[in-house]
Amino acid sequence: MTDRIRERHYPQYLAPEEEVARAMALNEKQAQIGDKSVLRVYEPRLLPVSPYLMNWRELGKADDSISDLMYENRDNKQLYGSLAVLRTIVIEERIKKERSGH
């Protein structure tokens, strides 16, 4: 699901392993700069993999992605059922975040 969200909504993001490598390379390049006043620490751009860690907006994107996956796999009863359970969790978490003000 996270891969689908990344592909659909964050096409500029690399795969998680590549994001970590990119951040490490940028940090190494930064370490070589003599002027520490312009030093910047790069963090990999990673998406949460658990609905419990996602914010309200990410939960909406997760819901869309799950719906797409459910449609694509409507003939696979086992996968469809698993996705339905995951979608229920995502919807419940989104409602909780909405009630708490995002």
C-alpha positions in Angstrom: 0.0 0.0 0.0 2.8 2.4 0.9 4.4 1.8 -2.5 1.1 2.6 -4.2 0.8 5.8 -2.3 4.4 6.8 -3.2 3.9 6.0 -6.9 0.6 7.8 -7.1 1.0 10.8 -4.8 4.7 11.2 -4.4 6.4 10.3 -7.7 9.4 12.4 -6.8 10.2 10.1 -3.9 12.6 7.2 -4.4 12.2 3.7 -3.0 12.9 3.7 0.7 16.4 2.2 0.4 17.3 4.7 -2.3 15.9 7.6 -0.2 18.2 6.5 2.7 21.2 6.2 0.4 20.4 9.7 -1.1 20.2 11.3 2.3 23.5 9.7 3.4 25.2 10.9 0.2 23.9 14.4 0.7 25.0 14.4 4.3 28.5 13.2 3.4 28.7 16.0 0.8 27.6 18.5 3.5 30.3 17.2 5.9 32.9 18.2 3.3 31.8 21.8 3.3 34.2 23.9 5.4 31.6 26.5 6.4 29.5 25.0 9.2 27.0 27.9 9.1 25.5 26.5 6.0 25.5 22.9 7.2 22.2 21.1 6.6 21.2 17.6 7.8 19.2 15.7 5.2 16.6 13.2 6.3 15.2 10.5 3.9 11.8 11.2 2.7 9.9 8.2 4.0 6.2 7.6 4.2 4.7 6.0 7.3 3.9 2.3 6.8 1.3 2.1 9.5 -2.1 3.8 9.5 -1.6 4.6 13.1 1.4 6.8 12.2 -0.2 8.6 9.3 -1.7 12.0 9.5 -5.2 12.8 8.3 -4.1 13.7 4.7 -1.9 10.6 4.3 -4.9 8.5 5.6 -7.0 9.9 2.8 -4.4 8.9 0.2 -4.1 5.5 1.8 -7.9 5.1 1.5 -7.7 6.0 -2.2 -4.9 3.6 -2.8 -6.6 0.7 -0.9 -9.8 1.3 -2.9 -7.7 1.1 -6.2 -6.1 -2.1 -5.0 -9.4 -3.6 -4.0 -10.8 -2.9 -7.4 -7.8 -4.4 -9.2 -7.9 -7.5 -7.0 -11.7 -7.9 -6.8 -11.4 -11.5 -8.0 -8.9 -12.5 -5.3 -11.2 -13.1 -2.3 -8.4 -13.5 0.2 -6.5 -10.3 -0.8 -9.7 -8.4 -1.2 -10.7 -9.4 2.4 -7.4 -8.3 3.8 -7.6 -5.0 2.0 -11.1 -4.5 3.3 -9.9 -4.9 6.9 -7.0 -2.5 6.3 -9.4 0.0 4.7 -11.6 -0.2 7.8 -8.6 0.6 10.0 -7.6 3.5 7.8 -11.2 4.9 7.9 -11.4 4.6 11.7 -8.1 6.3 12.2 -9.0 9.1 9.8 -12.3 9.7 11.7 -10.3 9.8 15.0 -7.8 12.3 13.6 -10.7 14.4 12.1 -12.4 14.5 15.5 -9.2 15.6 17.2 -8.6 18.4 14.7 -6.3 16.6 12.3 
